[in-house]
Amino acid sequence: MATYDILNDSEHGVEATDDREPLQPEESGHPELSSKNIGHGNIGTGILALPIAFKRSGLCLGSAFLLFYACLSTYLMHVLLRLSEEVIIKNGLDRSKIDYTEAVFYIVKFGPERFRIYKGKVKHTINVFLLLTQIGFCCIYMLFVAQNTKYFIETTWPEFHANLYLIGFIVAMLLVLLNIKVTMWVFAIPSAIALVATALGLVLIFAYIFSTGLKDITSLPAFTSFSEMLVALGIFIFSFEGISLTLPIQNRMRDSKRFVMPSGVLNTTMVINTCLCLTIGFFGYLRFGDTILGSITYNIPNSPPIYAAVKPLFICAIFLSYVLQFYVPATILGRLMLKWRWHREASPRRQSICRKIMRVFLILFTYAVAMLVPHLDLMVSLLGAVSSSALALLVPPALELLHCWPERQQIPRFYLTVVTKNALILAVGVFSAVCGTIATSIEIINTFGNAKEM
């Protein structure tokens, strides 16, 4: 997930090689390209962690949770798009400038009068969650690349013991070299390479799962313990959190109505993503059983030789995805640095040096977090429970309540169709966020007591 539409580089101190934003009408105007952009935003480390989510929740409960959160996430994407469309038309706003943050800002601004004074604070809060989410993605990607590299080295050369912390540091240094100057070129070729590598990697994973035999379905649990289930919730939520991508993509389509049609881009893409997630989660667990690890790529062996390409493909894809994801927090922090007088009044050369130092420290921070909690499934679950729940499950129903409240007299059965419905969704979101965060945090704390040398 990324919000590539947040900032203008020339205004906020991020060097750009051109003026174009990553998703221009000519680039994303076709439904096929829009579907690709949403699919790329939803398929990544989350889908690779789904088999262990099924292990933590059980085959039946895991399937039910996955389908439930997929449907709920898709529905809430439609809610956000509908509210945004109504606000844009009613107030004559420039559609091309409306992203997730701006949509929230304007819905609050034109909502009930008593809440309008909070529009700025709400916008800042959303930006904080987006920033935390993007930095969280970078931490997860850092850990994914380092651990997969370690597994690949040790399975290729069994006599060699690879040190995770050293590998992670080398990866961090390579990322520093790539991200020291954030330029707009990172959205073109690397994005295409990452997408192709991900597709090839998934094909090989599916081929291995279905060609090497599955376990007896009755030998695996249908349900698990309550605490394990709560950890799995964060992974399921994380896997379908692409809500901040929907508005920028829709607003750049030549025919935006095709995006939200029953058989349009959004529904079609989410159905495909759900089928992929359900297949890899269910059958990945059915193939490896209790030996499944934090990412299914860890379980894929290097023999037959064709499957040795799985880890390098995903290492390449996620490494390049880090470059893409890093653009957003680096740009936001670059803008925030301009609020400091000493930085704003500094010479352009000194400002550039400060931005580069900030990027180095930000990359090293993601390295430190990744090495502090070297458990991919727990990091995915925690980010899903904390940030993804807020952005995908809590904000849209709250916005619908605010937006519809002034016209409650004109809405038939308002308290049933709007208040009760959104109260239930908010309850699900709060439960997922609070209980998922607590359960995952306890699990992370417990891992420190059982930590082994990596």
N, C-alpha and C positions, 0 to 999 in steps of 0.2 A: 504494500500500500504506500502511495505517495501522493502528496498534493503538489503537483509540479506547477501550479498556477498561483502560488502565494505572492511572489514578489517580483518587482522589476529590478533587474540587476544594476542598471546604471544608477538607480536612485538609492540603492542600499549598499553600495560598496562591494559588490561581487563582480569580479572581472568577467566580462562576457565578450565572446568573439563576434556576436551578432546581436541584433535586436529581437530576434524571433523568440517567442515562447515555445516550449517543447511541443505543445499540442495546438497546432494551428488548424484552421478550417480545412485547408487543403490536405493536411496530414491525417486528420481524424474525422473528416466529413463522411466517409463511407462507413456503412454499418459494419463491414468486415473488420476495418481497422479499429473502430470503437469497441467491438467485441474483443479484439486482440488486446486492447489496452486494459479493459476490465479483467479479462482472463489473466493477463500478466500480473495485475495487481492483487489477484486472489490466490495465485498458485506460486508457492515458494516453500520456505521452510515449514510453514504450517501444515501443508498437505503431507510432507514427509514425516511429520510427527504424529499423524493420525493413527497409525497402527498401535502405538503405545497408548494413545488415548482410548482405543478400544480395549486394550489390555487392562487399563485402569477402570473402565466402566462396564466391560462385558460386551458380548456380541449384540445382544438384544437391546440393552440400554444404550450402548454406544450408537447403534443404528438409529434409534429413536431420537437421541439427543442431536445427532448430526442433521437429520432431516428437519427437526424442529427449529434449530438455530439457522439452518439454511433458509427455510421458509420465512422465519421471523425477520432475518436480516434483509431478505429481498423485499418483504412487505414494507419495512421501515425505510428502505431506499426509495420506494415509491412514494411514501409519505413525505419524505424530505423534498423529492422532486416536485410533488404536487403543491406543497406549501410554497416552495420557491417560485414556481410558475405563477401562482396566484399573486404573490407579492410583486413580482416583476411586472405583470400586466397591470395590476391595480395602481401601481405607483410610477410606472413608466421608467423602470430602471434599465441600465445597460446590461443585457444578458451576458455579454462576453466577459464581464468583470465579476460575475457572481460565482464564487466557489463556496466550499462548505462554510468557512468562517464568515464570509459576507452574507450568506443566506441566513445564518443564525442571527447576525447583527440586525439585518433588516426585518426579520420576523419579529424580533423583540422590539425594535424601534417603532414598528407600526402595529404592535399588539396593544393590550390594555394599558391605559395611561399610567397606572400606578407602577408598572414594570419598565416603562420606557427609560427611566433614569439609569437602569442597570445595563443598558445595551453595551456600553463600553466595557464594563467589567465582565459581562458574559463573553464578549468577543475575545478579551484577553485570556479568559479561562479556557476557551476553546483552543486558542493558540498554544497555551501551555500544554494541554493534552496532546495536541498534534506534535508539538516539539518533543514531548516525552515519548510519544509513540514512535517517531522517527529515530530518535536516539536508541530506543529499545530495539527497533529493527536492526540498527547497526551493531548493537551488542550481540544480538542473536546471530547475525550474519558472520561476525568476527569469530564467534565460537564454532559455528558450523564449518567454516573454512578450515580453521585450525584442527578441529577434531577429525574431520574427514581426511585431511592431509596426514594426520597421525595414523589413522586406521589404514590408509592406503599404503604408507611406508611400511608399516609393521606386517601387513598381509602380503606385500610384495617381497619384502626382505625380512623374514621371520627372525633372523638373528640380530636384527637392529632394533634397539629400543628408542623410540622417538619421544622427546620431551615436549609435552603439550605447551608449556609456558614459553619455551624457546621458539617453537613453531609459530605460536600466536604472536610473539614479538616480531618475528620475521615478516609475517603477514601484515602486521601493523605498520612496519617500516615501508613495505611496498605500497600500502594504502596511503601513507603520508606522501610518498612521491607522486602518486596519481591525483591526490586531492589537495595538494599544497596550493594549487591555483584552480579554483572551481570555474570551469568554463562550460558554455552551453553545448559544446560538442559531445559531452558525456551522455546526452539523451539520444544520440543517433545510433552509431555503429555498436557500441557496447550493449545497448538495449536489445538490438536485433540478435546479437551473438548470444546474450543471456537467454532470450526466448527460445532460440533454436537448441541450445544446449539443454535447457530444461525439458523441451519436448522429446529430444532423443533420450535423455536420461529416464524419463517416465516410461517411454516405450520399452527400454531395456528392463526396467523394474517389473513392468507388467509381464514381459516375456519370461523373466526368471520365476516370478510367482506362479504362473500357470503352467510352466513346463517342468517344474521340479517336484510337483506333488503337494497337495494340501493335507493338513491334519484332519482327523475326524472331527466334525463340527460339535459332536456331543462331548468331546474331550476338553472343550474350552468353556469357561463360565459364561452364562447369559447375563448375569448381574454380579456386581462386586460390592465392596463396602461403601458406606456413605462418604467417608473421607477420601477414598480413591476416586469416587465419582466426581467430587467437587474439584479435584485437581484436573480431571479430564475436561470439565466444563470450559476452563480457560483456553484449552487447546482448540476445542470446537469453535468457540467464539472468535479466536484469533484467525482461524482458517477462513472465515467468511466476512472479515472486517475490511470491506473495501468501499465503505460509504462515502469517504471523502473524495473518491475518484469520480463518482457518478455525475456530479454537477459540471465540473470542467469538461468532461467528455461529451455530455449531452449538449451543452451550450456551444460546442464547436461542430456539432453535426449540422449538415446542410438542412436536413429535415428532422428537427428535434423530436417531433411527435413519434417518429419510428422507434425512438429509444424506449418509450414507455408503453407501447402497444402490447396487448396480451401475447402476441407472438413476436415482439420486438427484440431489440438488441439486449436489453437488460435481462429480461426473463429467459431468453434463449441461452445467454452466456451463463447465467446462474444455474440453469438446469444442467448444462454441460459440466460446470465446475462441481456441482453437487454429485453428479454421477461419478466423476473422477475421484472425488474425495471419499465417497462411500465405497467405491471399488478398492482403492488403495488402502483405506483404513480397515475394512472388513477382511479382505482377502490377504492383506499384509499380515494381520494378526493371525489369520487362519493358517498362513504358511509357516510362520516362525514361532507362534505360540508364546510361551512365557520367556523365550530367549530374545524377543524383540527388544531393540534398544531405542534410545531417544530419537534417532532418525533411522528410517528403514535403510538408508544408504549404508549405515554401519554394518548391517547384516548381509548385504550382498557380497558374496565372495569374489575373488579374482579369477576363478575358474568355473566354467570354461572361459577362455581368454576374452571373449566378447564382453563379458560382464565386468571385466576389469576397468572398462571405460566409464562405468556408472559414477564412481566417486570423482574422477577428474572432470567429468561433464558438469556435475553439480558444484564442484569447487569453482570451476570457471564461471558458471552462471551466477552463483551467490556472491562471488568476489566482485563481479561486475555490477551486480545489483546493489552491493554496498556503495559503490561509487555513485549510483543513481540516487539512492536513499540519502546519502550524506549531503547532497546538494541542499535539501530542504532545511535541516537544522543549521548548517553552515550559513545559509542565507539569512535565516531568522536572527541568528546570533550576530551576524554582521550588521543587520539593521539595528539591533538593540545596542550595539557598541556605539552607534552614532548618537545615542542619547547622552553619552558621557562627553562632557565639554572638552576635556583634554584630548579625546580622540577626534571629536568633530572639528576642532580647530587645528589639529596637527596637519603637517604637510601630506600630500598624497602618497609620497614614498613611505612615510612613517605609518600612515593608515594601512597601506598594503602590507607592511611588515607585521603590524599588529593582527591583521586578519589571518595571515599565514600562521602566526604563533597560536592564535585561537584554534585554528583547524588542527594543528599538530596536537595540542592538548586535548581536543575533543576526540580525536582518533585514539589517543593513548587512554582516555577515560573509558571508551568502549572496550578497549583491550583489557583494562583492569577489571571492569565489571564482568566480562566474559570469563576471565580466569578465576575470578572470585567465586562464581557459581557455574562450574563447568558441567552443567546438566541441561542439555538442550530442551528437553521436554518441560522441565520446571521453569526455565526462562520464558519459553513460549506461553506456558500456562499463566505465569504471573503477568506478563504483558497483556494477554488476552483478558484476564480478570480485571486489571486495573484500568488500562487505557481504552482497549477495544470495547469493553462493556459500556463505558461512558459515552464514547463517540457513536456507537452503533445501536445501543439498546436504551440509553437513558435520554439523550438529547432529543431525538425525533418525537417521541410521545409527549415530552414536555413542551416542545414547540407547537405541536398540534393543539394542545390544550390552550396555550396562549393565543394562538392564531384564531381559533374558533370561538373563544370566549365572548368577544364583543358581539358576535352574531348568533349567540346561543338561542335566542328567541325564534330565529328563522330555521333552525336545524331540527328536523323531526326527531323526537326521542333523544335529545342531546345528551342527557345524563347516562343513557344506556349506550348509545353508539359512539360517543366521544369520551366522556368522563370515565365510565366503567371500563371500557376497552383499554384506554391508555393507562388507567390505574393498574390494571392487571399486567400490562407490558412493563410498566415502571417497577412493579413488584418483582417480576422476573429479572429485570436488569439489576435491581438492587441486590436481590438474592445471589445472582451470578457473580456480581462484583465483590460483595462483602464476603460471602462464604468461600468463593473461589480464591480470593486474595488471602484469607486467613489460612485455608487448607494448604495452599501452595507455599505460603511463608513458613508454616510449621514443617512442611516436608523439606524445604530448603535448609532450615535450621537443623533438622535431624541429619541431613547429609553431612554437615560439618563434623558431627560426632562420629560418623562412620567413614570419614574421608580417607581415601587411599592415595598413595603417590601415583600421579598421572604418568 
